[in-house]
Amino acid sequence: MGGELVNRLPVSEGETAKADSPLHYPKFHEVEGYYIALGMTYEQFWDGDATMVRAYRKAHEIKKDLDNERAWLQGMYIYEALCDVSPLFNMNSKRGTKAHPYRTSPYEFKKPVVTVEDETNEQKEQMNKMLEKMNVFARLHNKKFAERGGEKNG
Amino acid sequence: MASKRLIIEANGTTYTLEFTRRTVEQMERQGFVIRDMGKSPMTSLPTLFRGAFLAHHRTVQRDVIDEIFAALPDKDGLFDKLAEMYVEPIEALMADPEEDKGNVKWEANW
C-alpha cells in the first residue's frame, strides 16, 4: 500500500545509481513533499515520531475510499435526476409532459437501531411461537396415538 | 504504534533515546553508514549510541554520553536495539507489514 505509493514517486535522474547508495537521507528528501501533501507538517516528518508516516498513509487510503464513496453517491443522485427529467427529452412525448419530481429528501442511510432489549424480546416472542407450535403438534400427535390405540384396543 | 525508544537512567537523569529522520540524516552526513557497522563495531556502536541522544538531548556533552555508554551492561543487546531504532525511520517509509492473510497458523512443539 504505502510502500507502493512511495515507490511510485517520481524517479529522478541517476536513481539507479542512488539505489545502491548506503545513504538513506536522500530518500527522505524525495518523499518529504509527498508526506507534507498528505497533511504532515515539516516538523512531524523530520523531528516527530518516525512511525507517524504509516498513520498518514493509512489515513490517506481511508480518505480515498471515502471520496470514492462520495463520488459514487453523487453519481447516484445525478443518475436519478436524469431519469426524472428524461420524459422531457423524449422526442415522442406528448405536449405538456412533465418531469418526475426530484426526490424531496436524501437517501436514508441510518439503519433502525435495535437495542439489546428489543432483540431479546423478539427472540422470546419467536421462542414462544415455536413452543406453541410444538404444543399443538404434540397434542395432535397424542390425540392420533390415543385414537389408534383406542381402535386397536376396541 | 509509536516509534521505538530506549529509556536510560543515569546519574539521576532520565534520557530518552530515539532516532528521527533528521538525526539519521545528520549521522549519515557525518559519515555514519549503518551497512558498515559490522566492519567496525568498536567505533560504530559508540557513534550510534551518541546519535541516539541527538533527538531529545542534543546538548548533552560527548564525554557524559561516553561515560553512560561505558557503564551500560549487555552491549550486544544494546547494539541490536540501537540498530532496530536506527532503521525504523527508514523502514516506516517502506511497505506496511503484511496483514493477517487468513485463518492459517503454525506452531512448533519444541
Interface residues (C-beta under 8 A of the other chain):
Chain A: M1 G2 G3 E4 V6 P22 L23 H24 Y25 K27 F28 V31 F45 W46 D47 G48 D49 A50 T51 M52 V53 R54 R57 K58
Chain B: M1 A2 S3 E18 F19 T20 R21 R22 V24 E25 E28 R29 V33 I34 R35 D36 A55 E88 P89 I90 A92 L93 M94 A95 D96
